[in-house]
Amino acid sequence: MNRNRLIEAFVSNLSTVIVHKILEKAIDKEEIASHYNKEIINSWEISKKYREKINPINRELPSHDIKEIKSKIISKVNIELNIRISRGYQNINLSLVEDFVNHALKDLNVV
């Protein structure tokens, strides 16, 4: 898999993590929240594997990659959450997106 595809797969999986974290915060039913938590764990592990393949985990990515990745994740998450809102989901806090993305990228040593 080439580098661009690795980055796209990484962005996709990390976007899923962020979406489900925000949905998990928005829901008050434990059985639904546990489903979101399982998806978070699964996508997080996949994200870590893609991150390791992009470049060595002990080094940050180049700044142009960081900006592109962050921008793509924020965009994908906002689009997905807005779709969920249009379908009737409630209590979704879009203001959490950027903080969650920054925290996830820091945890994965992207920034």
VOTORKOL-498569 format. One record per residue (C-alpha): residue number from 1; residue in one letter; z, y negated, x. Coordinates in steps of 0.25 Angstrom, whole numbers, m for minus. Each point is the difference from the previous one (the first is absolute). Layout:
residues N
seq,type,zz,yy,xx
NUM,A,Z,Y,X .
...
//
This chain:
residues 111
seq,type,zz,yy,xx
1,M,0,0,0 .
2,N,m4,m13,6 .
3,R,10,m12,2 .
4,N,m5,m8,m13 .
5,R,2,12,m9 .
6,L,14,3,6 .
7,I,4,m15,m3 .
8,E,m6,2,m14 .
9,A,8,12,m2 .
10,F,12,m6,5 .
11,V,m1,m12,m9 .
12,S,m3,8,m12 .
13,N,13,9,2 .
14,L,9,m11,4 .
15,S,m5,m8,m13 .
16,T,4,12,m8 .
17,V,14,0,6 .
18,I,2,m15,m3 .
19,V,m6,1,m14 .
20,H,10,12,m3 .
21,K,12,m7,6 .
22,I,m3,m12,m9 .
23,L,m2,8,m12 .
24,E,13,8,4 .
25,K,8,m13,m1 .
26,A,m6,m4,m13 .
27,I,3,13,m7 .
28,D,14,4,m6 .
29,K,m3,14,m3 .
30,E,5,10,11 .
31,E,m10,11,m3 .
32,I,m12,m10,2 .
33,A,6,m7,12 .
34,S,2,14,6 .
35,H,m15,2,m1 .
36,Y,m3,m13,7 .
37,N,10,3,11 .
38,K,m7,14,2 .
39,E,m14,m8,1 .
40,I,7,m10,10 .
41,I,5,11,9 .
42,N,m14,7,0 .
43,S,m8,m12,3 .
44,W,9,m6,10 .
45,E,m1,13,8 .
46,I,m15,0,m1 .
47,S,0,m15,4 .
48,K,8,3,13 .
49,K,m10,11,4 .
50,Y,m11,m10,m2 .
51,R,7,m11,8 .
52,E,2,9,12 .
53,K,m14,3,0 .
54,I,m5,m14,0 .
55,N,7,m3,13 .
56,P,13,4,8 .
57,I,12,m2,m9 .
58,N,8,m7,11 .
59,R,m10,m11,0 .
60,E,m3,m11,m10 .
61,L,m14,m1,m6 .
62,P,m9,m11,5 .
63,S,2,m13,m8 .
64,H,m13,0,m7 .
65,D,3,14,m5 .
66,I,14,m4,m5 .
67,K,m6,m11,m8 .
68,E,m11,8,m6 .
69,I,9,12,m4 .
70,K,11,m9,m6 .
71,S,m10,m8,m8 .
72,K,m7,13,m5 .
73,I,14,6,m4 .
74,I,4,m12,m7 .
75,S,m13,m1,m8 .
76,K,0,15,m4 .
77,V,14,m1,m4 .
78,N,m1,m12,m9 .
79,I,m13,5,m6 .
80,E,7,13,m4 .
81,L,13,m6,m5 .
82,N,m9,m10,m8 .
83,I,m7,12,m6 .
84,R,14,6,m4 .
85,I,4,m13,m6 .
86,S,m12,0,m8 .
87,R,3,14,m5 .
88,G,13,m5,m5 .
89,Y,10,3,12 .
90,Q,11,m9,0 .
91,N,10,m6,10 .
92,I,m10,0,11 .
93,N,4,m10,10 .
94,L,m13,m5,8 .
95,S,8,m9,9 .
96,L,6,13,7 .
97,V,m14,4,5 .
98,E,0,m8,13 .
99,D,14,3,4 .
100,F,m2,15,m2 .
101,V,m13,0,8 .
102,N,7,m8,11 .
103,H,11,10,0 .
104,A,m9,12,0 .
105,L,m9,m5,11 .
106,K,12,m3,9 .
107,D,6,14,m3 .
108,L,m13,6,4 .
109,N,m1,m8,13 .
110,V,m13,m7,m5 .
111,V,7,m14,3 .
//
